[in-house]
Amino acid sequence: MKDGKDEERGEILLDVIGQQCPLPVLRARKRLLRLEAGALLRVFASDPVARIDMPHFCAEAGHELVEVRDRGTWIEFLIRRGNAVVETEDDLLAKPVKSL
């Protein structure tokens, strides 16, 4: 899994290719919580369920899904972190795993 910053575009990259539901969304959520409002996160996922889960997560958590690209065997999501985040990282850590 890659998790780095693309300096040219000012984006954070998160590679969750090979990981199955719910991990792509959970890892994106964790990474977004550490970013400032307006920051961009580009996620690469191969789980076909992510095409449904990622837009739903963004809508529920207050993030903007800027674009979705089908790359054949994987999907690319560009997410802009929202200003009004529904939960903090402490809230996420306090939840039992079953509730995630």
Number of C-alpha atoms within 10 A of each C-alpha: 11 12 14 12 15 12 8 6 8 11 17 21 20 22 19 21 17 13 14 15 12 14 15 24 21 15 15 21 20 14 17 22 18 12 15 12 15 13 16 23 26 22 24 23 26 21 20 13 13 23 18 9 15 23 20 14 18 19 12 11 16 16 23 18 20 13 12 16 12 11 11 7 10 17 18 19 21 19 25 23 25 22 13 10 14 12 12 12 13 9 9 16 11 9 10 8 8 5 6 9
